[in-house]
Amino acid sequence: MKLEIEKVVSEIEQFVITNTSELEAFRIRFLGSKGLVKDLYGLLKSVPNEEKKEAGQQVNELRAKAEEKYALLKEQLESADQSRDGADLSRPGEPSTIGARHPLSLVRSEIIEIFNRIGYTVSEGPEIEDDWHNFSALNFPPEHPARDMQDTFFIEKGEQEMALRTHTSSVQVRVMENAEPPIRTISPGRVYRNEAISARAHCFFHQVEGLYIDKDVSFADLKQTLLYFAKEMFGEKAKIRMRPSYFPFTEPSAEVDVSCSICNAEGCNVCKHTGWLEILGCGMVDPNVLEACGIDSKIYSGFAFGMGIERITQLKYRVNDLRLYSENDIRFLKQFTSGI
Ligand code: PHE
């Protein structure tokens, strides 16, 4: 009997638990109605009378020990629970919301990438420009009506009258003044025009200007470069057409349409049933502009083109209201997750 008791004592002492079901297993094994303590009480019957008293005491002590250990284990388990602050560790984590890039940034990066592939660098210039870079060097004579084509915001800066640049062509002047040909660069940036804000016009928007100056640059090079761009941007099936136009800084000048990728040039609301969409202006850089920027027009020729990023984005993502780009409505912005 003594031996039996000792065995149970040491088992109780060594028992460890880590969770509530193990605690319950402890209770059932030792203190349950069919547990070891109960068994030992049963065995007492067969103990000789003179030893009964002592054995009975030992079993009583054993039961007290088991109960004590049970209470201790239970307490340990509960305090461990509290130290986790009652947090439910099996709950899914807080979702982390990922920002999206602005559609204009996505398209600007794509345009830059397309021209990087054929050797164009990126150059930038200031948004507050002087008359020379925005107009005069670009062959807009003073009082020339072409200045009215671009509703300019004028601002005073000290003595000098400055303007918010009306196009990124101002950057081509800066590049030509500072670099030797061959020049192959694009200038993405924000431009400003004094227009009433509506779905189709805004007081600021974004352009990418392109400039290529070298010996023997021809109109055919311009056309092929723009066809390459249209195919990369709108798909292999894209076609372009050129319509004669006028810009003071290019001669000859053209406006370029791309075949409507929305209806496969069959005619839809977006292309006003013509199958064509206007995307940019371009032309051969006027010799007057080359000379104004210190480049010998007898040796060098070049082409320039300029496109609106909003316009390209509108065609790519079917955005039909210019105001959406600057309203910062999260429901609009979060749709553009590609390119992250
Ligand atoms: N700067 C012109 C505009 O803003 C676009 C253009 C750029 C046209 C270069 C021809 C050459 O409308």
Residues whose N, C-alpha, C, O or C-beta is under 5 A from the ligand:
A	BS01	LIG	T166 H167 S169 F247 T250 G281 C282 G283 A304 F305 G306
